[in-house]
Amino acid sequence: MSKKACMACGMLFVPRPQIHNQLFCSNPRCQHERRRRRQAEKRASNPDRRANDALYYKDWLTKHPDYWKNYRASHPEYAERNRVQQRQRNKDRKNVEIAKDAV
């Protein structure tokens, strides 16, 4: 059997004969990445799906109003990492605006 390189992890694997053009190995992390990429493709190509996903998320948030507040409280390392990243995004955005004004 010929081996293929997994599109997620790069490791060689023997594709299953039942799955034509198999691109990902059976590792759960690689399967998760496969599903994530497929969902992103569907959202990008179908505006209705994107709108439905947004409505679903909005509805979920109304049913779980304190989810993110509780998550940040129980995961302080996540909250701090996000603060640092947001400061960097704000700084980058400000630099882009200044560059636009300079032209």
Biopython code that builds the backbone (N, CA, C, O; Angstrom):
import numpy as np
from Bio.PDB.StructureBuilder import StructureBuilder

atoms = [
    (1, "MET", "N", (0.839, -1.191, 0.000)),
    (1, "MET", "CA", (0.000, 0.000, 0.000)),
    (1, "MET", "C", (0.879, 1.248, 0.000)),
    (1, "MET", "O", (1.934, 1.280, 0.632)),
    (2, "SER", "N", (0.433, 2.253, -0.706)),
    (2, "SER", "CA", (1.193, 3.502, -0.723)),
    (2, "SER", "C", (0.741, 4.393, 0.428)),
    (2, "SER", "O", (-0.434, 4.429, 0.792)),
    (3, "LYS", "N", (1.703, 5.102, 0.983)),
    (3, "LYS", "CA", (1.408, 5.988, 2.107)),
    (3, "LYS", "C", (1.210, 7.406, 1.612)),
    (3, "LYS", "O", (1.705, 7.789, 0.552)),
    (4, "LYS", "N", (0.471, 8.183, 2.404)),
    (4, "LYS", "CA", (0.211, 9.595, 2.112)),
    (4, "LYS", "C", (0.610, 10.420, 3.327)),
    (4, "LYS", "O", (0.661, 9.907, 4.445)),
    (5, "ALA", "N", (0.890, 11.687, 3.106)),
    (5, "ALA", "CA", (1.164, 12.598, 4.215)),
    (5, "ALA", "C", (-0.149, 13.250, 4.643)),
    (5, "ALA", "O", (-0.908, 13.742, 3.808)),
    (6, "CYS", "N", (-0.404, 13.248, 5.929)),
    (6, "CYS", "CA", (-1.621, 13.851, 6.474)),
    (6, "CYS", "C", (-1.572, 15.364, 6.267)),
    (6, "CYS", "O", (-0.529, 15.988, 6.461)),
    (7, "MET", "N", (-2.701, 15.948, 5.875)),
    (7, "MET", "CA", (-2.766, 17.402, 5.633)),
    (7, "MET", "C", (-2.692, 18.201, 6.932)),
    (7, "MET", "O", (-2.385, 19.392, 6.896)),
    (8, "ALA", "N", (-2.964, 17.579, 8.068)),
    (8, "ALA", "CA", (-2.947, 18.290, 9.343)),
    (8, "ALA", "C", (-1.599, 18.149, 10.045)),
    (8, "ALA", "O", (-0.971, 19.150, 10.389)),
    (9, "CYS", "N", (-1.151, 16.908, 10.258)),
    (9, "CYS", "CA", (0.069, 16.695, 11.045)),
    (9, "CYS", "C", (1.299, 16.417, 10.195)),
    (9, "CYS", "O", (2.423, 16.543, 10.682)),
    (10, "GLY", "N", (1.110, 16.038, 8.929)),
    (10, "GLY", "CA", (2.237, 15.768, 8.052)),
    (10, "GLY", "C", (2.804, 14.367, 8.166)),
    (10, "GLY", "O", (3.703, 14.005, 7.407)),
    (11, "MET", "N", (2.297, 13.565, 9.102)),
    (11, "MET", "CA", (2.795, 12.198, 9.290)),
    (11, "MET", "C", (2.278, 11.312, 8.148)),
    (11, "MET", "O", (1.204, 11.540, 7.593)),
    (12, "LEU", "N", (3.075, 10.303, 7.823)),
    (12, "LEU", "CA", (2.655, 9.361, 6.792)),
    (12, "LEU", "C", (1.634, 8.385, 7.357)),
    (12, "LEU", "O", (1.745, 7.952, 8.504)),
    (13, "PHE", "N", (0.639, 8.042, 6.546)),
    (13, "PHE", "CA", (-0.379, 7.078, 6.953)),
    (13, "PHE", "C", (-0.825, 6.281, 5.743)),
    (13, "PHE", "O", (-0.671, 6.723, 4.604)),
    (14, "VAL", "N", (-1.373, 5.117, 5.992)),
    (14, "VAL", "CA", (-1.925, 4.283, 4.926)),
    (14, "VAL", "C", (-3.411, 4.605, 4.831)),
    (14, "VAL", "O", (-4.155, 4.367, 5.782)),
    (15, "PRO", "N", (-3.853, 5.144, 3.692)),
    (15, "PRO", "CA", (-5.276, 5.489, 3.561)),
    (15, "PRO", "C", (-6.161, 4.242, 3.566)),
    (15, "PRO", "O", (-5.762, 3.172, 3.106)),
    (16, "ARG", "N", (-7.353, 4.408, 4.090)),
    (16, "ARG", "CA", (-8.319, 3.307, 4.093)),
    (16, "ARG", "C", (-8.845, 3.125, 2.669)),
    (16, "ARG", "O", (-9.142, 4.116, 2.002)),
    (17, "PRO", "N", (-8.968, 1.902, 2.193)),
    (17, "PRO", "CA", (-9.450, 1.680, 0.818)),
    (17, "PRO", "C", (-10.894, 2.144, 0.612)),
    (17, "PRO", "O", (-11.298, 2.437, -0.513)),
    (18, "GLN", "N", (-11.677, 2.210, 1.706)),
    (18, "GLN", "CA", (-13.080, 2.620, 1.587)),
    (18, "GLN", "C", (-13.224, 4.127, 1.386)),
    (18, "GLN", "O", (-14.276, 4.594, 0.950)),
    (19, "ILE", "N", (-12.180, 4.887, 1.699)),
    (19, "ILE", "CA", (-12.256, 6.351, 1.618)),
    (19, "ILE", "C", (-11.382, 6.822, 0.453)),
    (19, "ILE", "O", (-10.156, 6.862, 0.556)),
    (20, "HIS", "N", (-12.029, 7.171, -0.639)),
    (20, "HIS", "CA", (-11.299, 7.628, -1.817)),
    (20, "HIS", "C", (-10.715, 9.011, -1.544)),
    (20, "HIS", "O", (-11.382, 9.863, -0.956)),
    (21, "ASN", "N", (-9.495, 9.233, -1.960)),
    (21, "ASN", "CA", (-8.806, 10.524, -1.796)),
    (21, "ASN", "C", (-8.726, 10.960, -0.340)),
    (21, "ASN", "O", (-8.921, 12.138, -0.039)),
    (22, "GLN", "N", (-8.444, 10.040, 0.560)),
    (22, "GLN", "CA", (-8.312, 10.374, 1.980)),
    (22, "GLN", "C", (-7.105, 11.286, 2.165)),
    (22, "GLN", "O", (-6.009, 10.966, 1.706)),
    (23, "LEU", "N", (-7.303, 12.427, 2.840)),
    (23, "LEU", "CA", (-6.242, 13.405, 3.019)),
    (23, "LEU", "C", (-5.741, 13.527, 4.453)),
    (23, "LEU", "O", (-4.657, 14.061, 4.690)),
    (24, "PHE", "N", (-6.525, 13.035, 5.412)),
    (24, "PHE", "CA", (-6.182, 13.168, 6.821)),
    (24, "PHE", "C", (-6.073, 11.787, 7.449)),
    (24, "PHE", "O", (-6.821, 10.874, 7.101)),
    (25, "CYS", "N", (-5.126, 11.643, 8.385)),
    (25, "CYS", "CA", (-4.984, 10.373, 9.095)),
    (25, "CYS", "C", (-6.113, 10.220, 10.119)),
    (25, "CYS", "O", (-6.957, 11.107, 10.247)),
    (26, "SER", "N", (-6.131, 9.115, 10.836)),
    (26, "SER", "CA", (-7.227, 8.843, 11.762)),
    (26, "SER", "C", (-7.004, 9.417, 13.160)),
    (26, "SER", "O", (-7.835, 9.209, 14.044)),
    (27, "ASN", "N", (-5.922, 10.118, 13.375)),
    (27, "ASN", "CA", (-5.665, 10.746, 14.670)),
    (27, "ASN", "C", (-6.828, 11.687, 15.003)),
    (27, "ASN", "O", (-7.238, 12.467, 14.144)),
    (28, "PRO", "N", (-7.371, 11.635, 16.224)),
    (28, "PRO", "CA", (-8.514, 12.493, 16.570)),
    (28, "PRO", "C", (-8.245, 13.984, 16.357)),
    (28, "PRO", "O", (-9.143, 14.721, 15.951)),
    (29, "ARG", "N", (-7.032, 14.428, 16.623)),
    (29, "ARG", "CA", (-6.719, 15.853, 16.392)),
    (29, "ARG", "C", (-6.783, 16.199, 14.910)),
    (29, "ARG", "O", (-7.249, 17.275, 14.535)),
    (30, "CYS", "N", (-6.317, 15.293, 14.084)),
    (30, "CYS", "CA", (-6.360, 15.528, 12.636)),
    (30, "CYS", "C", (-7.794, 15.480, 12.114)),
    (30, "CYS", "O", (-8.153, 16.245, 11.219)),
    (31, "GLN", "N", (-8.604, 14.596, 12.661)),
    (31, "GLN", "CA", (-10.008, 14.537, 12.273)),
    (31, "GLN", "C", (-10.738, 15.807, 12.698)),
    (31, "GLN", "O", (-11.594, 16.308, 11.969)),
    (32, "HIS", "N", (-10.401, 16.321, 13.863)),
    (32, "HIS", "CA", (-10.977, 17.588, 14.326)),
    (32, "HIS", "C", (-10.594, 18.715, 13.365)),
    (32, "HIS", "O", (-11.433, 19.541, 13.005)),
    (33, "GLU", "N", (-9.335, 18.744, 12.956)),
    (33, "GLU", "CA", (-8.872, 19.763, 12.003)),
    (33, "GLU", "C", (-9.575, 19.610, 10.667)),
    (33, "GLU", "O", (-9.916, 20.611, 10.037)),
    (34, "ARG", "N", (-9.802, 18.373, 10.214)),
    (34, "ARG", "CA", (-10.514, 18.124, 8.956)),
    (34, "ARG", "C", (-11.925, 18.707, 9.015)),
    (34, "ARG", "O", (-12.367, 19.382, 8.085)),
    (35, "ARG", "N", (-12.628, 18.437, 10.127)),
    (35, "ARG", "CA", (-13.993, 18.961, 10.276)),
    (35, "ARG", "C", (-13.989, 20.487, 10.373)),
    (35, "ARG", "O", (-14.863, 21.149, 9.812)),
    (36, "ARG", "N", (-13.007, 21.043, 11.083)),
    (36, "ARG", "CA", (-12.921, 22.493, 11.225)),
    (36, "ARG", "C", (-12.711, 23.163, 9.867)),
    (36, "ARG", "O", (-13.347, 24.173, 9.564)),
    (37, "ARG", "N", (-11.822, 22.603, 9.053)),
    (37, "ARG", "CA", (-11.569, 23.163, 7.718)),
    (37, "ARG", "C", (-12.804, 23.054, 6.834)),
    (37, "ARG", "O", (-13.125, 23.984, 6.094)),
    (38, "ARG", "N", (-13.495, 21.925, 6.908)),
    (38, "ARG", "CA", (-14.696, 21.732, 6.086)),
    (38, "ARG", "C", (-15.786, 22.736, 6.481)),
    (38, "ARG", "O", (-16.444, 23.315, 5.617)),
    (39, "GLN", "N", (-15.967, 22.933, 7.771)),
    (39, "GLN", "CA", (-16.962, 23.903, 8.221)),
    (39, "GLN", "C", (-16.592, 25.310, 7.770)),
    (39, "GLN", "O", (-17.465, 26.073, 7.356)),
    (40, "ALA", "N", (-15.321, 25.664, 7.844)),
    (40, "ALA", "CA", (-14.881, 26.981, 7.396)),
    (40, "ALA", "C", (-15.135, 27.155, 5.901)),
    (40, "ALA", "O", (-15.557, 28.226, 5.464)),
    (41, "GLU", "N", (-14.881, 26.108, 5.116)),
    (41, "GLU", "CA", (-15.173, 26.150, 3.671)),
    (41, "GLU", "C", (-16.653, 26.405, 3.429)),
    (41, "GLU", "O", (-17.022, 27.249, 2.612)),
    (42, "LYS", "N", (-17.500, 25.668, 4.148)),
    (42, "LYS", "CA", (-18.950, 25.809, 3.965)),
    (42, "LYS", "C", (-19.405, 27.221, 4.331)),
    (42, "LYS", "O", (-20.226, 27.811, 3.628)),
    (43, "ARG", "N", (-18.876, 27.759, 5.424)),
    (43, "ARG", "CA", (-19.260, 29.124, 5.822)),
    (43, "ARG", "C", (-18.813, 30.147, 4.786)),
    (43, "ARG", "O", (-19.544, 31.092, 4.487)),
    (44, "ALA", "N", (-17.627, 29.963, 4.243)),
    (44, "ALA", "CA", (-17.093, 30.922, 3.277)),
    (44, "ALA", "C", (-17.878, 30.900, 1.969)),
    (44, "ALA", "O", (-18.039, 31.934, 1.320)),
    (45, "SER", "N", (-18.366, 29.719, 1.583)),
    (45, "SER", "CA", (-19.031, 29.604, 0.289)),
    (45, "SER", "C", (-20.548, 29.766, 0.362)),
    (45, "SER", "O", (-21.203, 29.865, -0.676)),
    (46, "ASN", "N", (-21.114, 29.796, 1.564)),
    (46, "ASN", "CA", (-22.564, 29.834, 1.683)),
    (46, "ASN", "C", (-22.979, 30.902, 2.704)),
    (46, "ASN", "O", (-22.914, 30.656, 3.908)),
    (47, "PRO", "N", (-23.403, 32.078, 2.240)),
    (47, "PRO", "CA", (-23.777, 33.146, 3.163)),
    (47, "PRO", "C", (-24.949, 32.769, 4.079)),
    (47, "PRO", "O", (-25.019, 33.242, 5.213)),
    (48, "ASP", "N", (-25.869, 31.922, 3.597)),
    (48, "ASP", "CA", (-26.999, 31.493, 4.435)),
    (48, "ASP", "C", (-26.505, 30.694, 5.637)),
    (48, "ASP", "O", (-26.999, 30.867, 6.751)),
    (49, "ARG", "N", (-25.541, 29.831, 5.409)),
    (49, "ARG", "CA", (-25.000, 29.027, 6.510)),
    (49, "ARG", "C", (-24.329, 29.933, 7.544)),
    (49, "ARG", "O", (-24.482, 29.733, 8.748)),
    (50, "ARG", "N", (-23.588, 30.924, 7.063)),
    (50, "ARG", "CA", (-22.927, 31.865, 7.964)),
    (50, "ARG", "C", (-23.966, 32.598, 8.815)),
    (50, "ARG", "O", (-23.775, 32.776, 10.018)),
    (51, "ALA", "N", (-25.058, 33.019, 8.192)),
    (51, "ALA", "CA", (-26.121, 33.713, 8.914)),
    (51, "ALA", "C", (-26.792, 32.778, 9.922)),
    (51, "ALA", "O", (-27.085, 33.184, 11.047)),
    (52, "ASN", "N", (-27.035, 31.529, 9.523)),
    (52, "ASN", "CA", (-27.641, 30.557, 10.440)),
    (52, "ASN", "C", (-26.733, 30.286, 11.633)),
    (52, "ASN", "O", (-27.203, 30.191, 12.767)),
    (53, "ASP", "N", (-25.439, 30.160, 11.381)),
    (53, "ASP", "CA", (-24.491, 29.939, 12.474)),
    (53, "ASP", "C", (-24.495, 31.127, 13.433)),
    (53, "ASP", "O", (-24.433, 30.951, 14.650)),
    (54, "ALA", "N", (-24.567, 32.329, 12.881)),
    (54, "ALA", "CA", (-24.584, 33.530, 13.714)),
    (54, "ALA", "C", (-25.844, 33.569, 14.582)),
    (54, "ALA", "O", (-25.777, 33.915, 15.761)),
    (55, "LEU", "N", (-26.993, 33.214, 13.997)),
    (55, "LEU", "CA", (-28.238, 33.174, 14.764)),
    (55, "LEU", "C", (-28.189, 32.112, 15.854)),
    (55, "LEU", "O", (-28.663, 32.333, 16.968)),
    (56, "TYR", "N", (-27.614, 30.959, 15.526)),
    (56, "TYR", "CA", (-27.495, 29.880, 16.503)),
    (56, "TYR", "C", (-26.636, 30.344, 17.685)),
    (56, "TYR", "O", (-26.989, 30.122, 18.843)),
    (57, "TYR", "N", (-25.516, 30.985, 17.381)),
    (57, "TYR", "CA", (-24.613, 31.448, 18.430)),
    (57, "TYR", "C", (-25.272, 32.529, 19.283)),
    (57, "TYR", "O", (-25.127, 32.539, 20.505)),
    (58, "LYS", "N", (-25.991, 33.430, 18.637)),
    (58, "LYS", "CA", (-26.686, 34.492, 19.364)),
    (58, "LYS", "C", (-27.737, 33.895, 20.302)),
    (58, "LYS", "O", (-27.866, 34.320, 21.450)),
    (59, "ASP", "N", (-28.480, 32.914, 19.810)),
    (59, "ASP", "CA", (-29.491, 32.241, 20.628)),
    (59, "ASP", "C", (-28.835, 31.503, 21.799)),
    (59, "ASP", "O", (-29.338, 31.543, 22.921)),
    (60, "TRP", "N", (-27.720, 30.836, 21.535)),
    (60, "TRP", "CA", (-27.007, 30.117, 22.588)),
    (60, "TRP", "C", (-26.529, 31.090, 23.673)),
    (60, "TRP", "O", (-26.611, 30.790, 24.864)),
    (61, "LEU", "N", (-26.036, 32.246, 23.252)),
    (61, "LEU", "CA", (-25.569, 33.237, 24.224)),
    (61, "LEU", "C", (-26.700, 33.767, 25.101)),
    (61, "LEU", "O", (-26.482, 34.048, 26.279)),
    (62, "THR", "N", (-27.902, 33.909, 24.548)),
    (62, "THR", "CA", (-29.023, 34.375, 25.380)),
    (62, "THR", "C", (-29.411, 33.323, 26.409)),
    (62, "THR", "O", (-29.887, 33.657, 27.494)),
    (63, "LYS", "N", (-29.206, 32.037, 26.067)),
    (63, "LYS", "CA", (-29.519, 30.962, 27.014)),
    (63, "LYS", "C", (-28.411, 30.743, 28.041)),
    (63, "LYS", "O", (-28.654, 30.152, 29.093)),
    (64, "HIS", "N", (-27.207, 31.208, 27.753)),
    (64, "HIS", "CA", (-26.051, 31.043, 28.642)),
    (64, "HIS", "C", (-25.367, 32.410, 28.828)),
    (64, "HIS", "O", (-24.229, 32.590, 28.395)),
    (65, "PRO", "N", (-26.044, 33.362, 29.462)),
    (65, "PRO", "CA", (-25.542, 34.742, 29.487)),
    (65, "PRO", "C", (-24.211, 34.929, 30.228)),
    (65, "PRO", "O", (-23.451, 35.832, 29.880)),
    (66, "ASP", "N", (-23.914, 34.120, 31.220)),
    (66, "ASP", "CA", (-22.691, 34.315, 32.001)),
    (66, "ASP", "C", (-21.572, 33.357, 31.608)),
    (66, "ASP", "O", (-20.578, 33.249, 32.326)),
    (67, "TYR", "N", (-21.713, 32.671, 30.500)),
    (67, "TYR", "CA", (-20.729, 31.661, 30.134)),
    (67, "TYR", "C", (-19.321, 32.249, 30.054)),
    (67, "TYR", "O", (-18.402, 31.750, 30.703)),
    (68, "TRP", "N", (-19.150, 33.303, 29.265)),
    (68, "TRP", "CA", (-17.798, 33.853, 29.066)),
    (68, "TRP", "C", (-17.268, 34.499, 30.342)),
    (68, "TRP", "O", (-16.073, 34.415, 30.625)),
    (69, "LYS", "N", (-18.124, 35.129, 31.098)),
    (69, "LYS", "CA", (-17.699, 35.720, 32.364)),
    (69, "LYS", "C", (-17.166, 34.629, 33.296)),
    (69, "LYS", "O", (-16.105, 34.786, 33.899)),
    (70, "ASN", "N", (-17.902, 33.534, 33.409)),
    (70, "ASN", "CA", (-17.483, 32.409, 34.251)),
    (70, "ASN", "C", (-16.228, 31.734, 33.701)),
    (70, "ASN", "O", (-15.347, 31.335, 34.461)),
    (71, "TYR", "N", (-16.153, 31.611, 32.382)),
    (71, "TYR", "CA", (-14.983, 30.976, 31.772)),
    (71, "TYR", "C", (-13.723, 31.784, 32.063)),
    (71, "TYR", "O", (-12.697, 31.226, 32.454)),
    (72, "ARG", "N", (-13.804, 33.094, 31.873)),
    (72, "ARG", "CA", (-12.631, 33.946, 32.140)),
    (72, "ARG", "C", (-12.246, 33.902, 33.612)),
    (72, "ARG", "O", (-11.061, 33.927, 33.942)),
    (73, "ALA", "N", (-13.234, 33.836, 34.499)),
    (73, "ALA", "CA", (-12.948, 33.770, 35.936)),
    (73, "ALA", "C", (-12.256, 32.462, 36.307)),
    (73, "ALA", "O", (-11.384, 32.449, 37.176)),
    (74, "SER", "N", (-12.636, 31.362, 35.656)),
    (74, "SER", "CA", (-12.039, 30.070, 35.991)),
    (74, "SER", "C", (-10.790, 29.757, 35.168)),
    (74, "SER", "O", (-10.116, 28.763, 35.437)),
    (75, "HIS", "N", (-10.468, 30.584, 34.171)),
    (75, "HIS", "CA", (-9.279, 30.392, 33.335)),
    (75, "HIS", "C", (-8.512, 31.718, 33.233)),
    (75, "HIS", "O", (-8.498, 32.334, 32.167)),
    (76, "PRO", "N", (-7.879, 32.165, 34.317)),
    (76, "PRO", "CA", (-7.211, 33.468, 34.290)),
    (76, "PRO", "C", (-6.079, 33.554, 33.269)),
    (76, "PRO", "O", (-5.815, 34.630, 32.731)),
    (77, "GLU", "N", (-5.404, 32.427, 32.994)),
    (77, "GLU", "CA", (-4.324, 32.455, 31.997)),
    (77, "GLU", "C", (-4.875, 32.762, 30.609)),
    (77, "GLU", "O", (-4.226, 33.453, 29.824)),
    (78, "TYR", "N", (-6.068, 32.253, 30.302)),
    (78, "TYR", "CA", (-6.723, 32.551, 29.027)),
    (78, "TYR", "C", (-7.057, 34.038, 28.942)),
    (78, "TYR", "O", (-6.806, 34.685, 27.925)),
    (79, "ALA", "N", (-7.628, 34.571, 30.027)),
    (79, "ALA", "CA", (-8.036, 35.975, 30.043)),
    (79, "ALA", "C", (-6.823, 36.891, 29.866)),
    (79, "ALA", "O", (-6.884, 37.872, 29.125)),
    (80, "GLU", "N", (-5.734, 36.572, 30.541)),
    (80, "GLU", "CA", (-4.535, 37.415, 30.432)),
    (80, "GLU", "C", (-3.936, 37.332, 29.032)),
    (80, "GLU", "O", (-3.531, 38.347, 28.465)),
    (81, "ARG", "N", (-3.879, 36.129, 28.477)),
    (81, "ARG", "CA", (-3.347, 35.964, 27.117)),
    (81, "ARG", "C", (-4.195, 36.761, 26.122)),
    (81, "ARG", "O", (-3.661, 37.397, 25.213)),
    (82, "ASN", "N", (-5.513, 36.723, 26.300)),
    (82, "ASN", "CA", (-6.397, 37.467, 25.410)),
    (82, "ASN", "C", (-6.173, 38.969, 25.552)),
    (82, "ASN", "O", (-6.174, 39.692, 24.556)),
    (83, "ARG", "N", (-5.978, 39.450, 26.798)),
    (83, "ARG", "CA", (-5.708, 40.878, 26.999)),
    (83, "ARG", "C", (-4.454, 41.317, 26.265)),
    (83, "ARG", "O", (-4.436, 42.362, 25.614)),
    (84, "VAL", "N", (-3.403, 40.512, 26.374)),
    (84, "VAL", "CA", (-2.135, 40.835, 25.708)),
    (84, "VAL", "C", (-2.332, 40.866, 24.192)),
    (84, "VAL", "O", (-1.869, 41.786, 23.518)),
    (85, "GLN", "N", (-3.016, 39.866, 23.669)),
    (85, "GLN", "CA", (-3.256, 39.823, 22.223)),
    (85, "GLN", "C", (-4.118, 40.992, 21.758)),
    (85, "GLN", "O", (-3.876, 41.550, 20.688)),
    (86, "GLN", "N", (-5.124, 41.370, 22.554)),
    (86, "GLN", "CA", (-5.989, 42.481, 22.162)),
    (86, "GLN", "C", (-5.213, 43.787, 22.158)),
    (86, "GLN", "O", (-5.407, 44.619, 21.271)),
    (87, "ARG", "N", (-4.339, 43.980, 23.135)),
    (87, "ARG", "CA", (-3.501, 45.187, 23.146)),
    (87, "ARG", "C", (-2.659, 45.264, 21.875)),
    (87, "ARG", "O", (-2.503, 46.335, 21.288)),
    (88, "GLN", "N", (-2.115, 44.114, 21.453)),
    (88, "GLN", "CA", (-1.313, 44.081, 20.233)),
    (88, "GLN", "C", (-2.176, 44.389, 19.012)),
    (88, "GLN", "O", (-1.749, 45.138, 18.133)),
    (89, "ARG", "N", (-3.384, 43.826, 18.943)),
    (89, "ARG", "CA", (-4.272, 44.111, 17.812)),
    (89, "ARG", "C", (-4.627, 45.596, 17.771)),
    (89, "ARG", "O", (-4.649, 46.201, 16.699)),
    (90, "ASN", "N", (-4.905, 46.183, 18.939)),
    (90, "ASN", "CA", (-5.219, 47.619, 18.995)),
    (90, "ASN", "C", (-4.035, 48.451, 18.523)),
    (90, "ASN", "O", (-4.203, 49.421, 17.784)),
    (91, "LYS", "N", (-2.844, 48.069, 18.952)),
    (91, "LYS", "CA", (-1.626, 48.783, 18.557)),
    (91, "LYS", "C", (-1.421, 48.684, 17.047)),
    (91, "LYS", "O", (-1.106, 49.678, 16.393)),
    (92, "ASP", "N", (-1.600, 47.474, 16.493)),
    (92, "ASP", "CA", (-1.448, 47.270, 15.051)),
    (92, "ASP", "C", (-2.471, 48.081, 14.270)),
    (92, "ASP", "O", (-2.146, 48.672, 13.240)),
    (93, "ARG", "N", (-3.708, 48.108, 14.761)),
    (93, "ARG", "CA", (-4.774, 48.857, 14.098)),
    (93, "ARG", "C", (-4.448, 50.349, 14.098)),
    (93, "ARG", "O", (-4.658, 51.034, 13.097)),
    (94, "LYS", "N", (-3.937, 50.844, 15.213)),
    (94, "LYS", "CA", (-3.584, 52.255, 15.321)),
    (94, "LYS", "C", (-2.464, 52.587, 14.351)),
    (94, "LYS", "O", (-2.490, 53.647, 13.725)),
    (95, "ASN", "N", (-1.486, 51.710, 14.211)),
    (95, "ASN", "CA", (-0.389, 51.947, 13.290)),
    (95, "ASN", "C", (-0.851, 51.969, 11.851)),
    (95, "ASN", "O", (-0.321, 52.735, 11.046)),
    (96, "VAL", "N", (-1.839, 51.137, 11.504)),
    (96, "VAL", "CA", (-2.379, 51.124, 10.139)),
    (96, "VAL", "C", (-3.097, 52.434, 9.868)),
    (96, "VAL", "O", (-2.945, 53.004, 8.787)),
    (97, "GLU", "N", (-3.881, 52.927, 10.830)),
    (97, "GLU", "CA", (-4.604, 54.186, 10.646)),
    (97, "GLU", "C", (-3.633, 55.339, 10.452)),
    (97, "GLU", "O", (-3.858, 56.216, 9.618)),
    (98, "ILE", "N", (-2.557, 55.334, 11.223)),
    (98, "ILE", "CA", (-1.553, 56.389, 11.077)),
    (98, "ILE", "C", (-0.914, 56.324, 9.710)),
    (98, "ILE", "O", (-0.678, 57.362, 9.092)),
    (99, "ALA", "N", (-0.628, 55.137, 9.225)),
    (99, "ALA", "CA", (-0.036, 54.974, 7.908)),
    (99, "ALA", "C", (-0.980, 55.474, 6.815)),
    (99, "ALA", "O", (-0.535, 56.083, 5.843)),
    (100, "LYS", "N", (-2.280, 55.221, 6.969)),
    (100, "LYS", "CA", (-3.247, 55.708, 5.990)),
    (100, "LYS", "C", (-3.289, 57.235, 5.991)),
    (100, "LYS", "O", (-3.363, 57.857, 4.931)),
    (101, "ASP", "N", (-3.243, 57.837, 7.180)),
    (101, "ASP", "CA", (-3.280, 59.298, 7.275)),
    (101, "ASP", "C", (-2.039, 59.936, 6.670)),
    (101, "ASP", "O", (-2.106, 61.039, 6.128)),
    (102, "ALA", "N", (-0.919, 59.254, 6.759)),
    (102, "ALA", "CA", (0.354, 59.805, 6.262)),
    (102, "ALA", "C", (0.361, 59.883, 4.737)),
    (102, "ALA", "O", (1.076, 60.706, 4.166)),
    (103, "VAL", "N", (-0.414, 59.048, 4.082)),
    (103, "VAL", "CA", (-0.420, 59.016, 2.605)),
    (103, "VAL", "C", (-1.229, 60.107, 2.084)),
    (103, "VAL", "O", (-1.361, 60.252, 0.869)),
]
sb = StructureBuilder()
sb.init_structure("model")
sb.init_model(0)
sb.init_chain("A")
sb.init_seg("    ")
for serial, (resi, resn, name, xyz) in enumerate(atoms, 1):
    if name == "N":
        sb.init_residue(resn, " ", resi, " ")
    sb.init_atom(name, np.array(xyz, "f"), 0.0, 1.0, " ", f" {name:<3s}", serial, name[0])
structure = sb.get_structure()
